[in-house]
């Protein structure tokens, strides 16, 4: 099935990708961003925050936005 993946990490990109039916948000994230921690990202499906076990559907829009930016300094 085909979904839209919007990766807001670094320079960011968006593209349609094929995923197997029954794929969860967590499995999709692990496949597309190996070695990264899902807890470092806000994951949304169709603009809504979701649980990692949500099953993706045809036509979904998945967005991964980092919540921690390397090199950023905390305001005092």
C-alpha positions, 0 to 999 in steps of 0.5 A: 500500500502507498503512504506519504512519509514526511521526514522533518529531520535535518533538511527534510523530505517528503515522498510516497513510499510502499509499505506492507499491509498491517505495518505499525507506526513503530515498524515503519519508523524502525525501517525508515530510520534505523539506529534512531530512537522513536522517543526523539521524534514526534510521530504523527499520522494524518497530523495527529499524534499516535501510539506506536502500535497504530496500524497504517492504512492506505493513503496515510500521511506519516510525519516524523519531527525531531523533538531534540535538536543536536547542538541546540543550547538550553536557554538560561 
